[in-house]
Amino acid sequence: MRVFSSILPDDARRYRGDGWVPAFLVLLSVVATARSVIHIARHDGGAATIAGIDIEVEGGQNLVAIFAQ
């Protein structure tokens, strides 16, 4: 069995890396959250308006549900 204490830092509560990394991760999270909210909020889940998929076919509402999820 591997000992994880050998790969983890001594004090995991303190970040010792480059300062731009947390800012980049926050930016990345904001962008991903905004994209998700757009897909949830669109009336078609973004299937027709963003992806260009024809939802006026049989099972089109299933596509809308999948895009919103």
C-alpha positions in Angstrom: 0.0 0.0 0.0 1.3 3.5 -0.9 1.9 6.1 1.8 0.3 9.3 0.7 2.1 11.4 3.3 5.2 11.1 1.1 3.5 13.0 -1.8 1.4 15.5 0.1 2.8 18.7 1.5 3.5 19.0 5.3 1.0 21.9 5.6 -1.8 21.6 3.1 -3.6 24.7 4.3 -0.9 27.0 2.9 -0.5 27.4 -0.9 3.1 27.8 -2.0 2.8 27.9 -5.8 2.6 30.7 -8.3 0.1 33.4 -7.6 -1.5 33.3 -11.1 -2.7 29.7 -10.7 -5.5 30.4 -8.2 -6.6 33.4 -10.2 -6.7 31.3 -13.4 -8.7 28.6 -11.7 -11.2 31.2 -10.5 -11.5 32.6 -14.0 -11.9 29.1 -15.5 -14.6 28.3 -12.9 -16.5 31.5 -13.7 -16.4 30.8 -17.5 -17.6 27.2 -17.0 -20.4 28.2 -14.7 -21.5 30.9 -17.1 -21.7 28.4 -19.9 -23.6 26.0 -17.8 -26.1 28.6 -16.7 -26.6 29.7 -20.3 -27.5 26.1 -21.3 -29.8 25.8 -18.4 -31.6 29.1 -19.0 -32.1 28.9 -22.7 -35.6 27.8 -23.8 -34.1 25.0 -25.9 -31.2 24.2 -23.7 -28.9 25.7 -26.3 -29.5 22.7 -28.7 -30.9 24.8 -31.5 -29.7 28.3 -30.8 -26.1 27.4 -29.8 -25.4 24.0 -31.4 -27.6 24.3 -34.4 -29.4 21.0 -33.9 -32.9 20.6 -35.3 -35.2 20.0 -32.4 -38.4 20.0 -34.5 -38.1 16.2 -35.0 -39.4 13.3 -33.1 -37.5 13.1 -29.8 -36.4 16.8 -30.0 -37.6 17.5 -26.5 -35.3 14.7 -25.3 -32.4 16.6 -26.9 -33.5 19.8 -25.1 -33.5 17.9 -21.8 -30.0 16.5 -22.4 -28.6 19.9 -23.2 -30.1 21.5 -20.1 -28.7 18.7 -17.9 
